[in-house]
Amino acid sequence: MEEEQSNDLSPCIGVCQYNEEELCSGCFRNSTEISQWFDMTIEEKKKIISLLPSRMEELF
């Protein structure tokens, strides 16, 4: 059940395009965060998710 809850946290919206800062314009994660996502703990994922709104604001 923890694995299922862990996957539910993904901010991916299926729009994978990187800008010059190497951030995805769909979910605002960087390529390292995306590639390591399924190996991260729930706490690590929540920390990254908490950073996404400020990354979005910086880009738009």
PQR file of N, CA, C, O and H, with PARSE charges and radii, in Angstrom:
ATOM      1  N   MET A   1       0.824  -1.189   0.000 -0.4000 1.5000
ATOM      2  CA  MET A   1       0.000   0.000   0.000 -0.0000 2.0000
ATOM      3  C   MET A   1       0.867   1.251   0.000  0.5500 1.7000
ATOM      4  O   MET A   1       0.519   2.234  -0.654 -0.5500 1.4000
ATOM      5  N   GLU A   2       1.993   1.239   0.722 -0.4000 1.5000
ATOM      6  CA  GLU A   2       2.877   2.398   0.744 -0.0000 2.0000
ATOM      7  C   GLU A   2       3.393   2.703  -0.658  0.5500 1.7000
ATOM      8  O   GLU A   2       3.502   3.871  -1.029 -0.5500 1.4000
ATOM      9  H   GLU A   2       2.276   0.440   1.253  0.4000 1.0000
ATOM     10  N   GLU A   3       3.713   1.678  -1.440 -0.4000 1.5000
ATOM     11  CA  GLU A   3       4.189   1.875  -2.809 -0.0000 2.0000
ATOM     12  C   GLU A   3       3.132   2.583  -3.645  0.5500 1.7000
ATOM     13  O   GLU A   3       3.457   3.480  -4.423 -0.5500 1.4000
ATOM     14  H   GLU A   3       3.624   0.729  -1.138  0.4000 1.0000
ATOM     15  N   GLU A   4       1.876   2.191  -3.492 -0.4000 1.5000
ATOM     16  CA  GLU A   4       0.797   2.821  -4.243 -0.0000 2.0000
ATOM     17  C   GLU A   4       0.666   4.291  -3.856  0.5500 1.7000
ATOM     18  O   GLU A   4       0.529   5.150  -4.726 -0.5500 1.4000
ATOM     19  H   GLU A   4       1.612   1.462  -2.860  0.4000 1.0000
ATOM     20  N   GLN A   5       0.708   4.582  -2.572 -0.4000 1.5000
ATOM     21  CA  GLN A   5       0.613   5.964  -2.111 -0.0000 2.0000
ATOM     22  C   GLN A   5       1.809   6.771  -2.608  0.5500 1.7000
ATOM     23  O   GLN A   5       1.670   7.948  -2.940 -0.5500 1.4000
ATOM     24  H   GLN A   5       0.819   3.884  -1.865  0.4000 1.0000
ATOM     25  N   SER A   6       2.959   6.155  -2.660 -0.4000 1.5000
ATOM     26  CA  SER A   6       4.163   6.818  -3.118 -0.0000 2.0000
ATOM     27  C   SER A   6       4.025   7.251  -4.573  0.5500 1.7000
ATOM     28  O   SER A   6       4.433   8.357  -4.929 -0.5500 1.4000
ATOM     29  H   SER A   6       3.072   5.198  -2.391  0.4000 1.0000
ATOM     30  N   ASN A   7       3.458   6.396  -5.417 -0.4000 1.5000
ATOM     31  CA  ASN A   7       3.287   6.714  -6.821 -0.0000 2.0000
ATOM     32  C   ASN A   7       2.239   7.795  -7.035  0.5500 1.7000
ATOM     33  O   ASN A   7       2.328   8.548  -8.004 -0.5500 1.4000
ATOM     34  H   ASN A   7       3.127   5.498  -5.128  0.4000 1.0000
ATOM     35  N   ASP A   8       1.253   7.889  -6.157 -0.4000 1.5000
ATOM     36  CA  ASP A   8       0.208   8.900  -6.273 -0.0000 2.0000
ATOM     37  C   ASP A   8       0.767  10.308  -6.126  0.5500 1.7000
ATOM     38  O   ASP A   8       0.115  11.265  -6.543 -0.5500 1.4000
ATOM     39  H   ASP A   8       1.180   7.276  -5.370  0.4000 1.0000
ATOM     40  N   LEU A   9       1.932  10.463  -5.559 -0.4000 1.5000
ATOM     41  CA  LEU A   9       2.512  11.776  -5.321 -0.0000 2.0000
ATOM     42  C   LEU A   9       3.135  12.401  -6.570  0.5500 1.7000
ATOM     43  O   LEU A   9       3.506  13.575  -6.540 -0.5500 1.4000
ATOM     44  H   LEU A   9       2.463   9.686  -5.220  0.4000 1.0000
ATOM     45  N   SER A  10       3.257  11.663  -7.644 -0.4000 1.5000
ATOM     46  CA  SER A  10       3.942  12.184  -8.818 -0.0000 2.0000
ATOM     47  C   SER A  10       3.240  13.409  -9.385  0.5500 1.7000
ATOM     48  O   SER A  10       2.037  13.381  -9.641 -0.5500 1.4000
ATOM     49  H   SER A  10       2.955  10.710  -7.668  0.4000 1.0000
ATOM     50  N   PRO A  11       4.007  14.501  -9.584 -0.5600 1.5000
ATOM     51  CA  PRO A  11       3.434  15.704 -10.163  0.2800 2.0000
ATOM     52  C   PRO A  11       3.418  15.685 -11.698  0.5500 1.7000
ATOM     53  O   PRO A  11       3.039  16.674 -12.325 -0.5500 1.4000
ATOM     54  N   CYS A  12       3.821  14.580 -12.294 -0.4000 1.5000
ATOM     55  CA  CYS A  12       3.891  14.477 -13.746 -0.0000 2.0000
ATOM     56  C   CYS A  12       2.508  14.693 -14.372  0.5500 1.7000
ATOM     57  O   CYS A  12       1.513  14.117 -13.932 -0.5500 1.4000
ATOM     58  H   CYS A  12       4.129  13.776 -11.784  0.4000 1.0000
ATOM     59  N   ILE A  13       2.473  15.542 -15.412 -0.4000 1.5000
ATOM     60  CA  ILE A  13       1.220  15.760 -16.134 -0.0000 2.0000
ATOM     61  C   ILE A  13       1.349  15.321 -17.592  0.5500 1.7000
ATOM     62  O   ILE A  13       0.471  15.603 -18.407 -0.5500 1.4000
ATOM     63  H   ILE A  13       3.281  16.010 -15.769  0.4000 1.0000
ATOM     64  N   GLY A  14       2.437  14.634 -17.918 -0.4000 1.5000
ATOM     65  CA  GLY A  14       2.628  14.097 -19.261 -0.0000 2.0000
ATOM     66  C   GLY A  14       3.125  15.119 -20.274  0.5500 1.7000
ATOM     67  O   GLY A  14       3.077  14.860 -21.476 -0.5500 1.4000
ATOM     68  H   GLY A  14       3.151  14.405 -17.256  0.4000 1.0000
ATOM     69  N   VAL A  15       3.602  16.272 -19.820 -0.4000 1.5000
ATOM     70  CA  VAL A  15       4.186  17.284 -20.692 -0.0000 2.0000
ATOM     71  C   VAL A  15       5.659  17.371 -20.320  0.5500 1.7000
ATOM     72  O   VAL A  15       6.019  18.026 -19.342 -0.5500 1.4000
ATOM     73  H   VAL A  15       3.641  16.483 -18.844  0.4000 1.0000
ATOM     74  N   CYS A  16       6.501  16.717 -21.091 -0.4000 1.5000
ATOM     75  CA  CYS A  16       7.916  16.633 -20.742 -0.0000 2.0000
ATOM     76  C   CYS A  16       8.746  17.457 -21.714  0.5500 1.7000
ATOM     77  O   CYS A  16       9.173  16.970 -22.761 -0.5500 1.4000
ATOM     78  H   CYS A  16       6.208  16.185 -21.885  0.4000 1.0000
ATOM     79  N   GLN A  17       8.965  18.710 -21.350 -0.4000 1.5000
ATOM     80  CA  GLN A  17       9.799  19.607 -22.134 -0.0000 2.0000
ATOM     81  C   GLN A  17      10.705  20.349 -21.160  0.5500 1.7000
ATOM     82  O   GLN A  17      10.247  20.893 -20.155 -0.5500 1.4000
ATOM     83  H   GLN A  17       8.618  19.106 -20.500  0.4000 1.0000
ATOM     84  N   TYR A  18      11.996  20.363 -21.473 -0.4000 1.5000
ATOM     85  CA  TYR A  18      12.951  20.995 -20.576 -0.0000 2.0000
ATOM     86  C   TYR A  18      13.326  22.383 -21.070  0.5500 1.7000
ATOM     87  O   TYR A  18      13.473  22.612 -22.270 -0.5500 1.4000
ATOM     88  H   TYR A  18      12.368  19.921 -22.290  0.4000 1.0000
ATOM     89  N   ASN A  19      13.478  23.305 -20.124 -0.4000 1.5000
ATOM     90  CA  ASN A  19      13.921  24.651 -20.474 -0.0000 2.0000
ATOM     91  C   ASN A  19      15.431  24.753 -20.282  0.5500 1.7000
ATOM     92  O   ASN A  19      16.096  23.755 -20.003 -0.5500 1.4000
ATOM     93  H   ASN A  19      13.359  23.119 -19.149  0.4000 1.0000
ATOM     94  N   GLU A  20      15.968  25.958 -20.432 -0.4000 1.5000
ATOM     95  CA  GLU A  20      17.419  26.136 -20.314 -0.0000 2.0000
ATOM     96  C   GLU A  20      17.944  25.904 -18.901  0.5500 1.7000
ATOM     97  O   GLU A  20      19.142  25.688 -18.718 -0.5500 1.4000
ATOM     98  H   GLU A  20      15.428  26.769 -20.659  0.4000 1.0000
ATOM     99  N   GLU A  21      17.061  25.945 -17.895 -0.4000 1.5000
ATOM    100  CA  GLU A  21      17.467  25.639 -16.520 -0.0000 2.0000
ATOM    101  C   GLU A  21      17.345  24.144 -16.213  0.5500 1.7000
ATOM    102  O   GLU A  21      17.527  23.721 -15.071 -0.5500 1.4000
ATOM    103  H   GLU A  21      16.088  26.121 -18.044  0.4000 1.0000
ATOM    104  N   GLU A  22      17.033  23.347 -17.245 -0.4000 1.5000
ATOM    105  CA  GLU A  22      16.893  21.898 -17.098 -0.0000 2.0000
ATOM    106  C   GLU A  22      15.690  21.502 -16.253  0.5500 1.7000
ATOM    107  O   GLU A  22      15.675  20.423 -15.661 -0.5500 1.4000
ATOM    108  H   GLU A  22      16.885  23.691 -18.172  0.4000 1.0000
ATOM    109  N   LEU A  23      14.672  22.374 -16.194 -0.4000 1.5000
ATOM    110  CA  LEU A  23      13.432  22.046 -15.489 -0.0000 2.0000
ATOM    111  C   LEU A  23      12.369  21.669 -16.494  0.5500 1.7000
ATOM    112  O   LEU A  23      12.268  22.277 -17.560 -0.5500 1.4000
ATOM    113  H   LEU A  23      14.684  23.250 -16.675  0.4000 1.0000
ATOM    114  N   CYS A  24      11.583  20.678 -16.161 -0.4000 1.5000
ATOM    115  CA  CYS A  24      10.465  20.276 -17.002 -0.0000 2.0000
ATOM    116  C   CYS A  24       9.378  21.344 -16.907  0.5500 1.7000
ATOM    117  O   CYS A  24       9.007  21.751 -15.806 -0.5500 1.4000
ATOM    118  H   CYS A  24      11.665  20.185 -15.295  0.4000 1.0000
ATOM    119  N   SER A  25       8.874  21.793 -18.027 -0.4000 1.5000
ATOM    120  CA  SER A  25       7.841  22.827 -18.014 -0.0000 2.0000
ATOM    121  C   SER A  25       6.470  22.269 -17.643  0.5500 1.7000
ATOM    122  O   SER A  25       5.522  23.033 -17.462 -0.5500 1.4000
ATOM    123  H   SER A  25       9.175  21.463 -18.922  0.4000 1.0000
ATOM    124  N   GLY A  26       6.357  20.955 -17.529 -0.4000 1.5000
ATOM    125  CA  GLY A  26       5.100  20.343 -17.110 -0.0000 2.0000
ATOM    126  C   GLY A  26       4.994  20.163 -15.605  0.5500 1.7000
ATOM    127  O   GLY A  26       3.972  20.498 -15.005 -0.5500 1.4000
ATOM    128  H   GLY A  26       7.127  20.335 -17.676  0.4000 1.0000
ATOM    129  N   CYS A  27       6.046  19.637 -14.995 -0.4000 1.5000
ATOM    130  CA  CYS A  27       5.989  19.337 -13.555 -0.0000 2.0000
ATOM    131  C   CYS A  27       6.985  20.143 -12.724  0.5500 1.7000
ATOM    132  O   CYS A  27       6.919  20.129 -11.495 -0.5500 1.4000
ATOM    133  H   CYS A  27       6.876  19.365 -15.482  0.4000 1.0000
ATOM    134  N   PHE A  28       7.907  20.844 -13.384 -0.4000 1.5000
ATOM    135  CA  PHE A  28       8.890  21.705 -12.731 -0.0000 2.0000
ATOM    136  C   PHE A  28       9.940  20.947 -11.913  0.5500 1.7000
ATOM    137  O   PHE A  28      10.591  21.520 -11.039 -0.5500 1.4000
ATOM    138  H   PHE A  28       7.961  20.855 -14.382  0.4000 1.0000
ATOM    139  N   ARG A  29      10.095  19.663 -12.204 -0.4000 1.5000
ATOM    140  CA  ARG A  29      11.199  18.912 -11.607 -0.0000 2.0000
ATOM    141  C   ARG A  29      12.370  18.933 -12.574  0.5500 1.7000
ATOM    142  O   ARG A  29      12.189  19.147 -13.773 -0.5500 1.4000
ATOM    143  H   ARG A  29       9.567  19.198 -12.914  0.4000 1.0000
ATOM    144  N   ASN A  30      13.580  18.709 -12.048 -0.4000 1.5000
ATOM    145  CA  ASN A  30      14.731  18.604 -12.941 -0.0000 2.0000
ATOM    146  C   ASN A  30      14.909  17.144 -13.361  0.5500 1.7000
ATOM    147  O   ASN A  30      14.253  16.252 -12.823 -0.5500 1.4000
ATOM    148  H   ASN A  30      13.727  18.536 -11.074  0.4000 1.0000
ATOM    149  N   SER A  31      15.787  16.914 -14.311 -0.4000 1.5000
ATOM    150  CA  SER A  31      15.934  15.568 -14.867 -0.0000 2.0000
ATOM    151  C   SER A  31      16.390  14.550 -13.821  0.5500 1.7000
ATOM    152  O   SER A  31      15.985  13.389 -13.879 -0.5500 1.4000
ATOM    153  H   SER A  31      16.320  17.639 -14.748  0.4000 1.0000
ATOM    154  N   THR A  32      17.215  14.962 -12.880 -0.4000 1.5000
ATOM    155  CA  THR A  32      17.657  14.051 -11.816 -0.0000 2.0000
ATOM    156  C   THR A  32      16.491  13.662 -10.926  0.5500 1.7000
ATOM    157  O   THR A  32      16.331  12.489 -10.586 -0.5500 1.4000
ATOM    158  H   THR A  32      17.544  15.905 -12.833  0.4000 1.0000
ATOM    159  N   GLU A  33      15.678  14.633 -10.549 -0.4000 1.5000
ATOM    160  CA  GLU A  33      14.511  14.340  -9.707 -0.0000 2.0000
ATOM    161  C   GLU A  33      13.547  13.397 -10.416  0.5500 1.7000
ATOM    162  O   GLU A  33      12.987  12.492  -9.799 -0.5500 1.4000
ATOM    163  H   GLU A  33      15.808  15.585 -10.825  0.4000 1.0000
ATOM    164  N   ILE A  34      13.359  13.612 -11.700 -0.4000 1.5000
ATOM    165  CA  ILE A  34      12.450  12.758 -12.471 -0.0000 2.0000
ATOM    166  C   ILE A  34      13.001  11.339 -12.571  0.5500 1.7000
ATOM    167  O   ILE A  34      12.272  10.373 -12.349 -0.5500 1.4000
ATOM    168  H   ILE A  34      13.814  14.347 -12.201  0.4000 1.0000
ATOM    169  N   SER A  35      14.271  11.212 -12.900 -0.4000 1.5000
ATOM    170  CA  SER A  35      14.843   9.877 -13.093 -0.0000 2.0000
ATOM    171  C   SER A  35      14.950   9.083 -11.795  0.5500 1.7000
ATOM    172  O   SER A  35      14.927   7.853 -11.825 -0.5500 1.4000
ATOM    173  H   SER A  35      14.863  11.997 -13.081  0.4000 1.0000
ATOM    174  N   GLN A  36      15.065   9.764 -10.656 -0.4000 1.5000
ATOM    175  CA  GLN A  36      15.196   9.073  -9.375 -0.0000 2.0000
ATOM    176  C   GLN A  36      13.875   8.983  -8.613  0.5500 1.7000
ATOM    177  O   GLN A  36      13.835   8.435  -7.511 -0.5500 1.4000
ATOM    178  H   GLN A  36      15.084  10.763 -10.631  0.4000 1.0000
ATOM    179  N   TRP A  37      12.801   9.511  -9.184 -0.4000 1.5000
ATOM    180  CA  TRP A  37      11.520   9.644  -8.486 -0.0000 2.0000
ATOM    181  C   TRP A  37      11.047   8.341  -7.849  0.5500 1.7000
ATOM    182  O   TRP A  37      10.676   8.338  -6.675 -0.5500 1.4000
ATOM    183  H   TRP A  37      12.834   9.956 -10.078  0.4000 1.0000
ATOM    184  N   PHE A  38      11.049   7.253  -8.580 -0.4000 1.5000
ATOM    185  CA  PHE A  38      10.484   6.005  -8.057 -0.0000 2.0000
ATOM    186  C   PHE A  38      11.372   5.334  -7.016  0.5500 1.7000
ATOM    187  O   PHE A  38      10.937   4.397  -6.346 -0.5500 1.4000
ATOM    188  H   PHE A  38      11.351   7.256  -9.533  0.4000 1.0000
ATOM    189  N   ASP A  39      12.603   5.799  -6.871 -0.4000 1.5000
ATOM    190  CA  ASP A  39      13.500   5.278  -5.838 -0.0000 2.0000
ATOM    191  C   ASP A  39      13.507   6.149  -4.585  0.5500 1.7000
ATOM    192  O   ASP A  39      14.128   5.787  -3.585 -0.5500 1.4000
ATOM    193  H   ASP A  39      12.956   6.560  -7.415  0.4000 1.0000
ATOM    194  N   MET A  40      12.830   7.280  -4.627 -0.4000 1.5000
ATOM    195  CA  MET A  40      12.806   8.203  -3.487 -0.0000 2.0000
ATOM    196  C   MET A  40      11.793   7.763  -2.441  0.5500 1.7000
ATOM    197  O   MET A  40      10.822   7.066  -2.736 -0.5500 1.4000
ATOM    198  H   MET A  40      12.325   7.574  -5.439  0.4000 1.0000
ATOM    199  N   THR A  41      12.048   8.190  -1.220 -0.4000 1.5000
ATOM    200  CA  THR A  41      11.087   7.948  -0.145 -0.0000 2.0000
ATOM    201  C   THR A  41       9.934   8.948  -0.286  0.5500 1.7000
ATOM    202  O   THR A  41      10.045   9.936  -1.013 -0.5500 1.4000
ATOM    203  H   THR A  41      12.837   8.756  -0.980  0.4000 1.0000
ATOM    204  N   ILE A  42       8.862   8.690   0.396 -0.4000 1.5000
ATOM    205  CA  ILE A  42       7.732   9.605   0.379 -0.0000 2.0000
ATOM    206  C   ILE A  42       8.164  10.970   0.913  0.5500 1.7000
ATOM    207  O   ILE A  42       7.729  11.999   0.397 -0.5500 1.4000
ATOM    208  H   ILE A  42       8.772   7.888   0.987  0.4000 1.0000
ATOM    209  N   GLU A  43       9.002  10.990   1.924 -0.4000 1.5000
ATOM    210  CA  GLU A  43       9.469  12.249   2.493 -0.0000 2.0000
ATOM    211  C   GLU A  43      10.280  13.045   1.471  0.5500 1.7000
ATOM    212  O   GLU A  43      10.116  14.261   1.367 -0.5500 1.4000
ATOM    213  H   GLU A  43       9.355  10.153   2.343  0.4000 1.0000
ATOM    214  N   GLU A  44      11.146  12.378   0.722 -0.4000 1.5000
ATOM    215  CA  GLU A  44      11.937  13.054  -0.307 -0.0000 2.0000
ATOM    216  C   GLU A  44      11.018  13.634  -1.392  0.5500 1.7000
ATOM    217  O   GLU A  44      11.223  14.753  -1.862 -0.5500 1.4000
ATOM    218  H   GLU A  44      11.279  11.390   0.807  0.4000 1.0000
ATOM    219  N   LYS A  45      10.014  12.859  -1.773 -0.4000 1.5000
ATOM    220  CA  LYS A  45       9.069  13.330  -2.792 -0.0000 2.0000
ATOM    221  C   LYS A  45       8.287  14.542  -2.296  0.5500 1.7000
ATOM    222  O   LYS A  45       8.091  15.501  -3.042 -0.5500 1.4000
ATOM    223  H   LYS A  45       9.848  11.950  -1.391  0.4000 1.0000
ATOM    224  N   LYS A  46       7.845  14.504  -1.055 -0.4000 1.5000
ATOM    225  CA  LYS A  46       7.089  15.629  -0.502 -0.0000 2.0000
ATOM    226  C   LYS A  46       7.950  16.890  -0.447  0.5500 1.7000
ATOM    227  O   LYS A  46       7.452  17.993  -0.669 -0.5500 1.4000
ATOM    228  H   LYS A  46       8.004  13.725  -0.449  0.4000 1.0000
ATOM    229  N   LYS A  47       9.236  16.729  -0.153 -0.4000 1.5000
ATOM    230  CA  LYS A  47      10.142  17.879  -0.117 -0.0000 2.0000
ATOM    231  C   LYS A  47      10.248  18.514  -1.502  0.5500 1.7000
ATOM    232  O   LYS A  47      10.185  19.736  -1.633 -0.5500 1.4000
ATOM    233  H   LYS A  47       9.641  15.833   0.027  0.4000 1.0000
ATOM    234  N   ILE A  48      10.406  17.692  -2.527 -0.4000 1.5000
ATOM    235  CA  ILE A  48      10.488  18.207  -3.893 -0.0000 2.0000
ATOM    236  C   ILE A  48       9.165  18.861  -4.292  0.5500 1.7000
ATOM    237  O   ILE A  48       9.152  19.945  -4.876 -0.5500 1.4000
ATOM    238  H   ILE A  48      10.456  16.699  -2.421  0.4000 1.0000
ATOM    239  N   ILE A  49       8.061  18.199  -3.975 -0.4000 1.5000
ATOM    240  CA  ILE A  49       6.747  18.759  -4.306 -0.0000 2.0000
ATOM    241  C   ILE A  49       6.562  20.125  -3.666  0.5500 1.7000
ATOM    242  O   ILE A  49       5.944  21.008  -4.260 -0.5500 1.4000
ATOM    243  H   ILE A  49       8.072  17.319  -3.501  0.4000 1.0000
ATOM    244  N   SER A  50       7.087  20.310  -2.465 -0.4000 1.5000
ATOM    245  CA  SER A  50       6.948  21.605  -1.791 -0.0000 2.0000
ATOM    246  C   SER A  50       7.723  22.713  -2.512  0.5500 1.7000
ATOM    247  O   SER A  50       7.399  23.890  -2.351 -0.5500 1.4000
ATOM    248  H   SER A  50       7.590  19.593  -1.982  0.4000 1.0000
ATOM    249  N   LEU A  51       8.733  22.359  -3.295 -0.4000 1.5000
ATOM    250  CA  LEU A  51       9.532  23.338  -4.033 -0.0000 2.0000
ATOM    251  C   LEU A  51       8.908  23.732  -5.368  0.5500 1.7000
ATOM    252  O   LEU A  51       9.258  24.770  -5.930 -0.5500 1.4000
ATOM    253  H   LEU A  51       8.996  21.403  -3.426  0.4000 1.0000
ATOM    254  N   LEU A  52       7.997  22.923  -5.876 -0.4000 1.5000
ATOM    255  CA  LEU A  52       7.485  23.126  -7.228 -0.0000 2.0000
ATOM    256  C   LEU A  52       6.728  24.442  -7.426  0.5500 1.7000
ATOM    257  O   LEU A  52       6.913  25.080  -8.463 -0.5500 1.4000
ATOM    258  H   LEU A  52       7.713  22.080  -5.419  0.4000 1.0000
ATOM    259  N   PRO A  53       5.890  24.879  -6.489 -0.5600 1.5000
ATOM    260  CA  PRO A  53       5.189  26.153  -6.719  0.2800 2.0000
ATOM    261  C   PRO A  53       6.143  27.338  -6.892  0.5500 1.7000
ATOM    262  O   PRO A  53       5.899  28.203  -7.733 -0.5500 1.4000
ATOM    263  N   SER A  54       7.213  27.389  -6.116 -0.4000 1.5000
ATOM    264  CA  SER A  54       8.150  28.507  -6.255 -0.0000 2.0000
ATOM    265  C   SER A  54       8.922  28.402  -7.575  0.5500 1.7000
ATOM    266  O   SER A  54       9.240  29.425  -8.181 -0.5500 1.4000
ATOM    267  H   SER A  54       7.411  26.686  -5.433  0.4000 1.0000
ATOM    268  N   ARG A  55       9.222  27.199  -8.022 -0.4000 1.5000
ATOM    269  CA  ARG A  55       9.880  27.039  -9.320 -0.0000 2.0000
ATOM    270  C   ARG A  55       8.957  27.519 -10.434  0.5500 1.7000
ATOM    271  O   ARG A  55       9.406  28.183 -11.369 -0.5500 1.4000
ATOM    272  H   ARG A  55       8.964  26.367  -7.530  0.4000 1.0000
ATOM    273  N   MET A  56       7.685  27.190 -10.342 -0.4000 1.5000
ATOM    274  CA  MET A  56       6.720  27.609 -11.344 -0.0000 2.0000
ATOM    275  C   MET A  56       6.630  29.143 -11.379  0.5500 1.7000
ATOM    276  O   MET A  56       6.602  29.741 -12.455 -0.5500 1.4000
ATOM    277  H   MET A  56       7.321  26.651  -9.583  0.4000 1.0000
ATOM    278  N   GLU A  57       6.586  29.766 -10.212 -0.4000 1.5000
ATOM    279  CA  GLU A  57       6.498  31.224 -10.143 -0.0000 2.0000
ATOM    280  C   GLU A  57       7.727  31.889 -10.764  0.5500 1.7000
ATOM    281  O   GLU A  57       7.611  32.938 -11.397 -0.5500 1.4000
ATOM    282  H   GLU A  57       6.609  29.280  -9.338  0.4000 1.0000
ATOM    283  N   GLU A  58       8.887  31.291 -10.587 -0.4000 1.5000
ATOM    284  CA  GLU A  58      10.120  31.851 -11.151 -0.0000 2.0000
ATOM    285  C   GLU A  58      10.094  31.808 -12.669  0.5500 1.7000
ATOM    286  O   GLU A  58      10.664  32.677 -13.329 -0.5500 1.4000
ATOM    287  H   GLU A  58       8.981  30.438 -10.073  0.4000 1.0000
ATOM    288  N   LEU A  59       9.433  30.801 -13.223 -0.4000 1.5000
ATOM    289  CA  LEU A  59       9.423  30.636 -14.678 -0.0000 2.0000
ATOM    290  C   LEU A  59       8.308  31.408 -15.365  0.5500 1.7000
ATOM    291  O   LEU A  59       8.407  31.720 -16.552 -0.5500 1.4000
ATOM    292  H   LEU A  59       8.970  30.095 -12.687  0.4000 1.0000
ATOM    293  N   PHE A  60       7.245  31.720 -14.624 -0.4000 1.5000
ATOM    294  CA  PHE A  60       6.107  32.378 -15.270 -0.0000 2.0000
ATOM    295  C   PHE A  60       5.778  33.691 -14.644  0.5500 1.7000
ATOM    296  O   PHE A  60       4.844  34.365 -15.077 -0.5500 1.4000
ATOM    297  H   PHE A  60       7.165  31.467 -13.660  0.4000 1.0000
TER
END
